[in-house]
């Protein structure tokens, strides 16, 4: 398995390849509505990429402006400038986008609890202890072996959440280690060069870590937290043009269903996407993207978003756990947490529009 660094975060659009002539394409494009979509070099970009490759976007009358970012924080910076309307990112940046910019969480891209993880070198003293806390038997390390260590991580991300959860499971917190912010490709390269004692990664970078013989110290799942991926839409898009948002989400959910129904073929397309973005993964790593990251179709998502007896939905419970964590860390306030839930920023409004359209086609 190898990695070649490409121009991450440049906002460069993915190429669209069609079989029609330029004249026909120009004519068709004049009748299409542009939707500005943001993605990362991650599995949750595949539904949009698939829609473009298969021409589903044109069927819905959409022209996708595909914007590429290395992680959630730069995505949110672009959101603040109204550069994109819809997209997928981790639930930590999605939470911050809702609090700071009024963005909406309109669906779940996948469950990435196991693929937001922490890695150490095979000779790390951290590996001498496993199951220090019997509640978390799969976590390596102890307060003595982890305290004072340097952690390379992408801050304000779902991976950061996994780091905090792991430290908590070991009876530690952020002040007990040295945290160094890096984007994922930088963290991978720096750790390989000998920097840091622990590196936080997420898929697909963690498959590369495994191929190098590094050992998974912990993950969100192993530390007892749920880390879903979020599908996000800007405040302006949802409130001014929900129909356009629903058209795109319909494509996205069509892609998720295809990924669930045909994982082998979908993995090949994912490999193509990664290669375009400078990542080359072998078949085993691509297969893990589907085996380790559960996906939810429209019906399943509506169940996850459904409030039962006036209580929080399952998605809200996941987000509440995440928000509580960041309140305790002093990264958001209790008032901001309340704003997240009382403001209705976790919504199934668009999903219900998609479900109604899907029902018509049955």
C-alpha positions as CSV (number, residue, x, y, z in Angstrom):
1,X,0.0,0.0,0.0
2,X,1.4,3.4,-0.8
3,X,0.5,7.1,-0.4
4,X,1.3,10.0,-2.7
5,X,0.4,13.4,-1.4
6,X,-1.8,15.5,-3.7
7,X,-2.9,19.1,-3.3
8,X,-5.3,18.5,-0.4
9,X,-7.5,21.4,0.5
10,X,-7.1,23.4,-2.7
11,X,-10.8,23.3,-3.4
12,X,-10.0,21.8,-6.8
13,X,-13.1,20.3,-8.5
14,X,-13.1,16.7,-9.4
15,X,-13.2,16.1,-13.2
16,X,-16.5,15.1,-14.7
17,X,-16.3,12.7,-17.6
18,X,-19.2,12.3,-20.0
19,X,-19.8,10.8,-23.3
20,X,-21.7,13.7,-24.9
21,X,-20.3,16.3,-27.3
22,X,-19.2,19.7,-26.0
23,X,-22.1,21.3,-27.8
24,X,-24.6,19.0,-26.2
25,X,-22.9,19.3,-22.8
26,X,-23.0,23.1,-23.0
27,X,-26.7,23.0,-23.9
28,X,-27.5,20.6,-21.1
29,X,-25.5,22.5,-18.5
30,X,-27.5,25.7,-19.2
31,X,-30.6,23.9,-17.9
32,X,-28.9,22.4,-14.9
33,X,-28.9,23.9,-11.4
34,X,-25.5,24.1,-9.7
35,X,-25.1,22.6,-6.2
36,X,-21.9,23.4,-4.4
37,X,-20.7,20.2,-2.6
38,X,-17.8,19.8,-0.1
39,X,-16.0,16.6,0.6
40,X,-12.8,15.1,2.0
41,X,-10.6,12.2,0.9
42,X,-12.9,9.8,2.8
43,X,-15.6,7.1,2.2
44,X,-18.3,9.6,2.8
45,X,-17.5,11.4,-0.5
46,X,-18.2,8.3,-2.5
47,X,-22.0,8.8,-2.9
48,X,-21.5,12.2,-4.5
49,X,-18.6,10.9,-6.6
50,X,-20.7,7.9,-7.7
51,X,-23.6,10.2,-8.7
52,X,-21.3,12.2,-10.9
53,X,-19.7,9.2,-12.5
54,X,-23.0,7.5,-13.2
55,X,-24.8,10.7,-14.4
56,X,-27.4,10.6,-11.6
57,X,-26.8,14.3,-11.0
58,X,-27.9,15.2,-14.5
59,X,-31.0,13.1,-14.1
60,X,-32.0,15.2,-11.2
61,X,-31.2,18.4,-13.1
62,X,-28.1,19.2,-11.0
63,X,-24.6,20.2,-11.9
64,X,-22.2,19.3,-9.0
65,X,-19.4,21.7,-8.1
66,X,-17.2,19.2,-6.2
67,X,-15.0,21.0,-3.7
68,X,-12.2,19.1,-1.9
69,X,-10.9,19.7,1.6
70,X,-8.4,17.8,3.8
71,X,-10.6,17.9,6.9
72,X,-13.6,19.5,8.7
73,X,-12.0,22.7,10.0
74,X,-11.0,24.1,6.5
75,X,-14.4,22.9,5.3
76,X,-16.0,25.0,8.0
77,X,-13.9,28.0,7.1
78,X,-15.2,27.7,3.5
79,X,-18.8,27.3,4.8
80,X,-18.4,30.6,6.7
81,X,-17.7,32.2,3.3
82,X,-20.7,30.6,1.7
83,X,-18.5,28.6,-0.7
84,X,-20.6,25.4,-0.4
85,X,-24.1,24.4,0.3
86,X,-24.0,20.7,1.2
87,X,-21.4,18.1,2.0
88,X,-20.1,15.5,4.4
89,X,-17.7,15.9,7.3
90,X,-17.1,14.5,10.8
91,X,-19.7,15.1,13.5
92,X,-17.3,17.3,15.5
93,X,-16.9,19.9,12.8
94,X,-20.6,19.5,11.9
95,X,-21.5,20.3,15.5
96,X,-19.2,23.4,15.4
97,X,-20.7,24.4,12.0
98,X,-24.2,24.2,13.5
99,X,-23.2,26.3,16.6
100,X,-21.2,28.9,14.7
101,X,-22.9,29.1,11.4
102,X,-26.3,27.7,11.8
103,X,-25.6,24.7,9.6
104,X,-27.9,21.7,9.7
105,X,-27.1,18.0,10.2
106,X,-29.5,16.4,7.7
107,X,-28.3,12.8,7.5
108,X,-25.6,10.4,8.7
109,X,-22.9,9.4,6.2
110,X,-21.7,6.3,8.1
111,X,-20.6,4.9,11.5
112,X,-16.9,5.6,11.7
113,X,-16.4,4.8,15.4
114,X,-13.8,2.1,14.8
115,X,-12.0,4.0,12.0
116,X,-11.2,7.1,14.1
117,X,-8.3,5.6,15.9
118,X,-4.9,6.0,17.6
119,X,-1.7,4.3,16.5
120,X,1.7,3.6,18.1
121,X,4.9,2.0,16.8
122,X,5.4,-1.7,17.5
123,X,8.2,-0.9,20.0
124,X,6.1,1.6,22.0
125,X,6.1,1.0,25.8
126,X,2.4,1.8,25.6
127,X,1.8,-1.7,24.3
128,X,3.1,-3.3,27.5
129,X,-0.3,-2.7,29.1
130,X,-3.7,-3.7,27.7
131,X,-7.0,-3.4,29.4
132,X,-5.8,-1.1,32.2
133,X,-9.4,-0.1,32.6
134,X,-11.5,-3.2,32.6
135,X,-14.4,-1.3,31.1
136,X,-12.3,-0.8,28.0
137,X,-10.4,-4.0,27.6
138,X,-9.2,-3.4,24.0
139,X,-7.3,-0.1,24.8
140,X,-3.5,-0.3,25.2
141,X,-1.7,1.9,27.7
142,X,-1.9,3.1,31.3
143,X,-1.6,6.5,32.9
144,X,2.1,5.8,33.5
145,X,2.9,4.8,29.9
146,X,0.8,7.5,28.2
147,X,1.3,10.6,30.4
148,X,3.7,13.1,28.9
149,X,3.6,11.6,25.4
150,X,3.2,13.6,22.2
151,X,0.1,13.0,20.2
152,X,-0.1,14.0,16.5
153,X,-3.7,14.7,15.6
154,X,-6.1,16.8,13.6
155,X,-7.8,19.0,16.3
156,X,-11.5,19.9,16.3
157,X,-12.2,16.6,14.5
158,X,-13.9,13.3,15.2
159,X,-10.4,11.9,15.6
160,X,-9.8,14.4,18.4
161,X,-13.0,13.1,20.0
162,X,-11.5,9.6,19.9
163,X,-8.3,10.8,21.5
164,X,-10.2,12.5,24.4
165,X,-12.3,9.4,24.9
166,X,-9.2,7.3,25.1
167,X,-7.4,9.6,27.5
168,X,-10.5,9.6,29.7
169,X,-10.7,5.8,29.7
170,X,-7.1,5.8,31.1
171,X,-7.9,8.4,33.7
172,X,-6.2,11.2,31.9
173,X,-7.1,14.3,30.0
174,X,-5.6,16.6,27.4
175,X,-3.3,18.4,29.8
176,X,-1.6,15.1,30.5
177,X,-0.2,14.8,27.0
178,X,1.3,17.2,24.4
179,X,-1.0,17.6,21.4
180,X,0.4,18.7,18.1
181,X,-2.1,19.7,15.4
182,X,-1.5,18.3,11.9
183,X,-3.7,17.4,8.9
184,X,-3.9,13.7,8.3
185,X,-1.4,13.3,5.6
186,X,1.1,15.5,7.5
187,X,0.6,13.5,10.7
188,X,1.1,10.2,8.8
189,X,4.4,11.4,7.3
190,X,5.6,13.0,10.5
191,X,5.0,9.9,12.6
192,X,6.8,7.8,10.0
193,X,9.7,10.2,10.2
194,X,9.9,9.6,14.0
195,X,7.9,12.5,15.4
196,X,5.5,11.9,18.2
197,X,4.6,8.9,20.3
198,X,1.0,8.5,19.3
199,X,-0.7,9.4,16.0
200,X,-4.5,9.9,15.5
201,X,-5.7,8.9,12.1
202,X,-9.0,8.1,10.4
203,X,-9.8,6.0,7.3
204,X,-8.2,5.7,4.8
205,X,-5.0,6.8,6.5
206,X,-5.3,4.2,9.2
207,X,-5.1,1.4,6.7
208,X,-1.7,2.8,5.6
209,X,-0.7,2.8,9.3
210,X,-1.6,-0.8,9.6
211,X,0.4,-1.7,6.4
212,X,3.5,-0.1,8.0
213,X,3.3,-2.4,11.0
214,X,2.0,0.2,13.5
215,X,-0.4,-1.0,16.2
216,X,-3.8,0.3,16.9
217,X,-3.8,1.6,20.4
218,X,-7.4,2.6,20.6
219,X,-10.4,3.8,18.6
220,X,-13.7,5.7,19.3
221,X,-15.5,2.3,19.5
222,X,-12.9,0.8,21.8
223,X,-13.1,3.9,24.0
224,X,-16.9,3.6,24.3
225,X,-18.1,6.5,22.1
226,X,-20.2,6.6,19.0
227,X,-18.7,8.6,16.1
228,X,-21.0,8.9,13.2
229,X,-20.2,10.9,10.1
230,X,-22.5,13.8,9.3
231,X,-24.1,15.0,6.1
232,X,-24.4,18.8,6.4
233,X,-26.3,21.6,4.7
234,X,-25.8,25.3,5.1
235,X,-28.4,27.4,6.9
236,X,-29.0,29.4,3.7
237,X,-29.4,26.3,1.5
238,X,-31.9,24.6,3.9
239,X,-34.0,27.7,4.6
240,X,-34.0,29.2,1.1
241,X,-33.9,26.2,-1.2
242,X,-34.7,23.0,0.6
243,X,-35.9,21.4,-2.7
244,X,-32.4,21.7,-4.1
245,X,-30.9,20.2,-1.0
246,X,-33.4,17.4,-1.1
247,X,-32.4,16.7,-4.8
248,X,-28.8,16.3,-3.8
249,X,-29.5,14.3,-0.7
250,X,-31.7,12.0,-2.9
251,X,-28.5,11.3,-5.0
252,X,-26.5,10.8,-1.9
253,X,-28.9,8.3,-0.4
254,X,-29.0,6.5,-3.8
255,X,-25.3,6.2,-3.5
256,X,-25.4,4.8,0.0
257,X,-28.0,2.2,-1.1
258,X,-25.7,1.2,-4.0
259,X,-22.8,0.9,-1.6
260,X,-24.8,-1.4,0.7
261,X,-26.1,-3.5,-2.2
262,X,-22.9,-3.7,-4.2
263,X,-19.9,-3.2,-1.9
264,X,-17.4,-5.0,-4.2
265,X,-18.2,-2.7,-7.2
266,X,-18.5,0.3,-5.0
267,X,-15.0,-0.4,-3.5
268,X,-13.5,-0.3,-7.0
269,X,-15.0,3.2,-7.5
270,X,-13.8,4.3,-4.1
271,X,-10.3,3.2,-5.1
272,X,-10.6,5.3,-8.2
273,X,-11.7,8.3,-6.2
274,X,-8.8,7.9,-3.7
275,X,-6.3,7.5,-6.6
276,X,-7.5,10.9,-8.0
277,X,-6.8,12.4,-4.6
278,X,-3.3,11.0,-4.3
279,X,-4.1,7.8,-2.2
280,X,-3.5,4.3,-3.5
281,X,-5.1,1.6,-1.4
282,X,-5.0,-2.2,-2.0
283,X,-8.2,-4.3,-2.3
284,X,-8.0,-5.4,1.4
285,X,-8.0,-1.8,2.6
286,X,-10.8,-0.8,0.3
287,X,-12.9,-3.8,1.5
288,X,-12.3,-2.7,5.1
289,X,-13.9,0.7,4.3
290,X,-17.2,-1.3,3.9
291,X,-16.8,-3.9,6.6
292,X,-15.7,-1.5,9.4
293,X,-18.0,1.5,8.6
294,X,-21.8,0.6,8.8
295,X,-24.0,2.5,6.3
296,X,-27.7,3.5,6.8
297,X,-30.3,3.8,4.0
298,X,-33.1,6.3,4.0
299,X,-35.5,4.1,6.0
300,X,-32.8,3.3,8.6
301,X,-31.9,6.9,8.9
302,X,-35.4,8.1,9.5
303,X,-35.5,5.6,12.4
304,X,-32.3,7.0,13.8
305,X,-33.6,10.6,13.6
306,X,-37.1,9.7,15.0
307,X,-38.0,11.1,18.4
308,X,-39.7,8.5,20.6
309,X,-42.2,9.6,23.2
310,X,-40.8,13.1,23.1
311,X,-37.3,11.9,24.0
312,X,-34.1,12.5,22.0
313,X,-33.6,10.6,18.8
314,X,-30.7,8.2,18.5
315,X,-28.8,10.7,16.4
316,X,-29.4,13.4,19.0
317,X,-28.2,11.1,21.8
318,X,-25.0,10.5,19.8
319,X,-24.5,14.2,19.3
320,X,-25.4,14.9,23.0
321,X,-22.6,12.6,24.1
322,X,-20.2,14.3,21.8
323,X,-21.3,17.8,22.9
324,X,-21.1,16.8,26.6
325,X,-17.5,15.8,26.0
326,X,-16.6,19.1,24.5
327,X,-18.4,21.1,27.2
328,X,-16.3,19.2,29.8
329,X,-13.2,20.1,27.8
330,X,-14.1,23.7,27.7
331,X,-14.3,23.8,23.9
332,X,-17.9,24.7,23.8
333,X,-20.2,26.1,26.4
334,X,-23.3,24.6,28.0
335,X,-25.3,27.4,26.3
336,X,-23.9,26.4,22.9
337,X,-24.8,22.8,23.5
338,X,-28.4,23.9,24.3
339,X,-28.4,26.0,21.1
340,X,-27.5,22.9,19.1
341,X,-30.6,21.0,20.2
342,X,-33.1,23.7,20.8
343,X,-32.3,25.4,17.5
344,X,-33.4,22.3,15.5
345,X,-30.0,21.9,13.7
346,X,-30.3,18.2,13.8
347,X,-33.2,17.6,11.5
348,X,-34.9,14.9,9.4
349,X,-36.9,17.5,7.3
350,X,-34.8,16.9,4.2
351,X,-34.7,13.1,4.7
352,X,-38.5,13.0,4.8
353,X,-38.6,14.9,1.5
354,X,-36.2,12.3,0.0
355,X,-38.3,9.4,1.4
356,X,-41.4,10.8,-0.2
357,X,-39.7,11.0,-3.6
358,X,-38.3,7.4,-3.2
359,X,-41.8,6.2,-2.3
360,X,-43.2,7.7,-5.6
361,X,-40.8,5.5,-7.6
362,X,-41.8,2.3,-6.0
